[in-house]
Amino acid sequence: TFEAVSEGSESNLVFAFYEGDHGDGEPFDGPGGILGHSFSPTDGRSHFDGDENWSENPGPDETDLPSVVLHEIGHLLGLAHTSDPSAVMYPSIGPGMEKRALQEDDIQGIQALYGST
């Protein structure tokens, strides 16, 4: 279950938008580059570049926020990038593209970490 809490409250996962250098050693580079990054499952932080043109229904010059959030949740769970371009965990997504459904490679990766039952 997800619940929004105020900044400074105790939480297991933290999703935040930042621009440029935001103090974690992984600065954002502005529009069209690095979209987000997440830390290990025990850390629980996921950051998104506030300079991107985000959308939940992306046009040709917009980045699909739900797709990138899903990808970053994969990292929060311990998944690495894959070489399968159809997978959610592929390291890039183009403007206007959506990747909101787990592919076989994504499923196999999470089952390798947590089991299949």
Backbone as CSV, one residue per row, in Angstrom:
resi,resn,N_x,N_y,N_z,CA_x,CA_y,CA_z,C_x,C_y,C_z
1,THR,0.837,-1.176,0.000,0.000,0.000,0.000,0.883,1.242,0.000
2,PHE,0.545,2.199,-0.825,1.283,3.453,-0.888,0.481,4.551,-0.204
3,GLU,1.190,5.398,0.501,0.569,6.528,1.179,1.520,7.715,1.092
4,ALA,1.024,8.845,0.661,1.842,10.060,0.623,1.982,10.598,2.041
5,VAL,3.219,10.958,2.401,3.476,11.538,3.715,4.243,12.840,3.536
6,SER,4.217,13.671,4.545,4.921,14.952,4.455,6.429,14.738,4.540
7,GLU,7.173,15.683,3.972,8.625,15.606,3.990,9.111,15.539,5.433
8,GLY,10.070,14.655,5.675,10.590,14.468,7.019,9.908,13.349,7.782
9,SER,8.781,12.850,7.270,8.099,11.730,7.907,8.856,10.441,7.613
10,GLU,8.682,9.457,8.476,9.315,8.161,8.258,8.607,7.439,7.115
11,SER,9.403,6.894,6.184,8.824,6.147,5.065,9.838,5.132,4.566
12,ASN,9.349,4.117,3.850,10.217,3.093,3.276,10.769,3.509,1.928
13,LEU,9.988,4.245,1.165,10.393,4.708,-0.161,10.207,6.216,-0.241
14,VAL,11.131,6.867,-0.922,11.039,8.317,-1.105,11.199,8.621,-2.585
15,PHE,10.187,9.246,-3.181,10.214,9.672,-4.574,10.277,11.194,-4.580
16,ALA,11.240,11.754,-5.322,11.392,13.209,-5.317,11.922,13.691,-6.659
17,PHE,11.568,14.930,-7.008,12.069,15.587,-8.214,13.138,16.591,-7.811
18,TYR,14.264,16.550,-8.533,15.366,17.480,-8.292,15.898,17.973,-9.623
19,GLU,16.624,19.076,-9.567,17.287,19.624,-10.757,18.769,19.761,-10.456
20,GLY,19.603,19.414,-11.430,21.047,19.588,-11.300,21.630,18.815,-10.138
21,ASP,22.615,19.437,-9.476,23.283,18.820,-8.332,22.372,18.942,-7.118
22,HIS,21.983,17.807,-6.569,21.071,17.813,-5.432,21.637,17.066,-4.228
23,GLY,22.977,16.918,-4.197,23.645,16.449,-3.000,23.809,14.963,-2.805
24,ASP,23.482,14.147,-3.812,23.638,12.700,-3.633,24.770,12.117,-4.477
25,GLY,25.561,12.975,-5.108,26.673,12.501,-5.930,26.292,12.100,-7.337
26,GLU,25.016,12.216,-7.681,24.538,11.874,-9.020,23.694,13.029,-9.560
27,PRO,24.334,14.117,-9.988,23.579,15.288,-10.451,22.819,15.008,-11.744
28,PHE,21.702,15.696,-11.889,20.953,15.611,-13.137,21.530,16.586,-14.147
29,ASP,21.242,16.321,-15.427,21.898,17.042,-16.528,20.949,17.895,-17.357
30,GLY,19.736,18.120,-16.886,18.791,18.917,-17.653,17.998,18.062,-18.618
31,PRO,17.169,18.688,-19.450,16.266,17.950,-20.337,16.990,17.017,-21.305
32,GLY,16.392,15.838,-21.490,16.836,14.920,-22.530,17.993,14.020,-22.190
33,GLY,18.443,14.015,-20.967,19.571,13.163,-20.591,19.139,12.116,-19.593
34,ILE,19.752,12.172,-18.428,19.419,11.238,-17.358,18.041,11.601,-16.815
35,LEU,17.153,10.619,-16.795,15.772,10.857,-16.376,15.574,10.657,-14.883
36,GLY,16.276,9.684,-14.332,16.114,9.375,-12.925,17.201,8.445,-12.448
37,HIS,17.263,8.261,-11.151,18.142,7.259,-10.559,17.573,6.848,-9.206
38,SER,17.896,5.621,-8.839,17.426,5.080,-7.567,18.580,4.403,-6.861
39,PHE,18.393,4.207,-5.584,19.420,3.605,-4.758,18.990,2.204,-4.338
40,SER,19.838,1.529,-3.619,19.627,0.123,-3.277,18.321,-0.091,-2.516
41,PRO,17.861,-1.345,-2.511,16.617,-1.637,-1.795,16.638,-1.206,-0.330
42,THR,17.792,-1.239,0.310,17.836,-0.850,1.722,17.815,0.661,1.910
43,ASP,18.082,1.424,0.842,18.079,2.891,0.899,16.676,3.436,0.631
44,GLY,16.071,3.025,-0.490,14.691,3.389,-0.796,14.459,4.736,-1.442
45,ARG,15.531,5.430,-1.881,15.346,6.742,-2.519,15.302,6.602,-4.033
46,SER,14.386,7.323,-4.654,14.258,7.376,-6.107,14.094,8.835,-6.512
47,HIS,15.002,9.315,-7.370,15.010,10.725,-7.777,14.729,10.852,-9.268
48,PHE,14.031,11.916,-9.633,13.666,12.181,-11.021,14.105,13.588,-11.392
49,ASP,14.550,13.751,-12.644,15.047,15.041,-13.118,13.876,16.006,-13.299
50,GLY,13.844,17.040,-12.488,12.771,18.024,-12.543,12.770,18.875,-13.796
51,ASP,13.846,18.816,-14.584,13.918,19.591,-15.826,13.305,18.871,-17.026
52,GLU,12.929,17.610,-16.866,12.339,16.866,-17.985,10.915,17.341,-18.247
53,ASN,10.444,17.093,-19.454,9.076,17.411,-19.842,8.230,16.161,-19.589
54,TRP,7.803,15.966,-18.347,7.088,14.762,-17.927,5.616,14.810,-18.329
55,SER,5.049,13.625,-18.564,3.629,13.514,-18.868,3.139,12.128,-18.480
56,GLU,1.850,12.012,-18.197,1.223,10.707,-17.996,0.562,10.225,-19.282
57,ASN,0.560,11.058,-20.292,0.026,10.727,-21.611,0.944,11.412,-22.624
58,PRO,2.159,10.865,-22.818,3.203,11.616,-23.516,2.962,11.837,-24.999
59,GLY,3.240,13.064,-25.412,3.307,13.395,-26.822,4.721,13.130,-27.314
60,PRO,5.019,13.481,-28.557,6.319,13.153,-29.149,7.515,13.836,-28.489
61,ASP,7.301,14.893,-27.738,8.409,15.590,-27.070,8.330,15.487,-25.547
62,GLU,7.589,14.493,-25.062,7.401,14.345,-23.624,7.885,12.972,-23.161
63,THR,8.249,12.882,-21.885,8.707,11.628,-21.294,7.606,11.065,-20.409
64,ASP,7.336,9.782,-20.566,6.265,9.121,-19.826,6.687,8.857,-18.382
65,LEU,6.123,9.613,-17.457,6.471,9.478,-16.049,6.158,8.082,-15.500
66,PRO,4.975,7.497,-15.740,4.720,6.160,-15.195,5.739,5.113,-15.652
67,SER,6.210,5.196,-16.883,7.209,4.241,-17.374,8.520,4.377,-16.617
68,VAL,8.943,5.612,-16.384,10.215,5.844,-15.690,10.085,5.483,-14.210
69,VAL,8.943,5.764,-13.601,8.720,5.368,-12.208,8.784,3.849,-12.089
70,LEU,8.144,3.121,-13.000,8.183,1.659,-12.977,9.618,1.162,-13.091
71,HIS,10.396,1.740,-13.993,11.803,1.376,-14.162,12.577,1.614,-12.857
72,GLU,12.385,2.768,-12.248,13.111,3.090,-11.016,12.666,2.210,-9.849
73,ILE,11.400,1.812,-9.801,10.949,0.860,-8.783,11.678,-0.468,-8.970
74,GLY,11.931,-0.846,-10.215,12.735,-2.044,-10.467,14.087,-1.953,-9.790
75,HIS,14.742,-0.791,-9.900,16.025,-0.602,-9.215,15.857,-0.656,-7.698
76,LEU,14.794,-0.040,-7.177,14.551,-0.079,-5.734,14.398,-1.510,-5.232
77,LEU,13.900,-2.388,-6.099,13.740,-3.802,-5.741,15.006,-4.610,-5.975
78,GLY,16.019,-4.001,-6.597,17.294,-4.684,-6.800,17.605,-5.078,-8.221
79,LEU,16.735,-4.747,-9.173,16.989,-5.106,-10.569,18.024,-4.175,-11.197
80,ALA,18.854,-4.753,-12.049,19.836,-3.990,-12.822,19.269,-3.753,-14.220
81,HIS,20.002,-3.025,-15.034,19.600,-2.831,-16.428,19.734,-4.131,-17.204
82,THR,18.986,-4.229,-18.287,19.010,-5.392,-19.162,19.379,-4.953,-20.571
83,SER,19.772,-5.919,-21.387,20.074,-5.620,-22.793,18.859,-5.816,-23.694
84,ASP,17.723,-6.235,-23.126,16.500,-6.454,-23.902,15.777,-5.120,-24.093
85,PRO,15.761,-4.579,-25.324,15.166,-3.252,-25.538,13.658,-3.185,-25.281
86,SER,12.966,-4.324,-25.217,11.528,-4.295,-24.944,11.227,-4.274,-23.445
87,ALA,12.220,-4.546,-22.617,12.015,-4.668,-21.176,11.911,-3.309,-20.490
88,VAL,11.176,-3.275,-19.407,11.076,-2.078,-18.570,12.460,-1.679,-18.058
89,MET,13.313,-2.654,-17.772,14.626,-2.382,-17.185,15.699,-2.077,-18.228
90,TYR,15.318,-1.892,-19.480,16.266,-1.402,-20.484,16.675,0.007,-20.061
91,PRO,17.949,0.387,-20.229,18.424,1.641,-19.639,17.958,2.940,-20.280
92,SER,17.170,2.895,-21.330,16.706,4.158,-21.918,15.291,4.013,-22.459
93,ILE,14.645,5.170,-22.587,13.307,5.242,-23.177,13.241,6.554,-23.949
94,GLY,12.699,6.500,-25.136,12.631,7.688,-25.971,11.412,8.542,-25.681
95,PRO,11.440,9.795,-26.113,10.278,10.673,-25.959,9.040,10.050,-26.602
96,GLY,7.919,10.179,-25.944,6.660,9.668,-26.465,6.448,8.181,-26.272
97,MET,7.470,7.449,-25.827,7.354,5.997,-25.643,6.746,5.670,-24.282
98,GLU,6.056,4.531,-24.227,5.522,4.020,-22.967,6.019,2.600,-22.762
99,LYS,6.459,2.300,-21.553,6.830,0.939,-21.141,6.213,0.723,-19.772
100,ARG,4.966,0.336,-19.775,4.225,0.202,-18.517,3.878,-1.239,-18.179
101,ALA,4.277,-2.180,-19.017,3.989,-3.593,-18.781,5.296,-4.363,-18.655
102,LEU,5.385,-5.177,-17.603,6.578,-5.994,-17.427,6.699,-6.996,-18.565
103,GLN,7.905,-7.165,-19.049,8.194,-8.139,-20.093,8.808,-9.382,-19.442
104,GLU,8.950,-10.447,-20.207,9.475,-11.704,-19.672,10.829,-11.509,-18.988
105,ASP,11.697,-10.689,-19.573,13.011,-10.434,-18.982,12.883,-9.779,-17.603
106,ASP,11.966,-8.830,-17.462,11.732,-8.175,-16.174,11.224,-9.185,-15.142
107,ILE,10.285,-10.010,-15.551,9.691,-11.011,-14.658,10.738,-12.018,-14.213
108,GLN,11.559,-12.495,-15.150,12.612,-13.446,-14.793,13.610,-12.822,-13.823
109,GLY,13.923,-11.548,-14.022,14.854,-10.866,-13.129,14.333,-10.773,-11.708
110,ILE,13.070,-10.400,-11.552,12.521,-10.260,-10.201,12.329,-11.627,-9.554
111,GLN,11.969,-12.645,-10.358,11.834,-13.994,-9.811,13.184,-14.559,-9.390
112,ALA,14.253,-14.193,-10.091,15.592,-14.641,-9.695,15.978,-14.066,-8.330
113,LEU,15.499,-12.860,-8.033,15.808,-12.227,-6.750,14.892,-12.681,-5.618
114,TYR,13.603,-12.873,-5.916,12.612,-13.088,-4.860,11.851,-14.406,-4.949
115,GLY,12.090,-15.195,-5.985,11.375,-16.449,-6.152,10.150,-16.286,-7.030
116,SER,9.571,-17.406,-7.416,8.470,-17.369,-8.382,7.123,-17.727,-7.776
117,THR,7.042,-17.862,-6.477,5.744,-18.201,-5.878,5.246,-17.106,-4.980
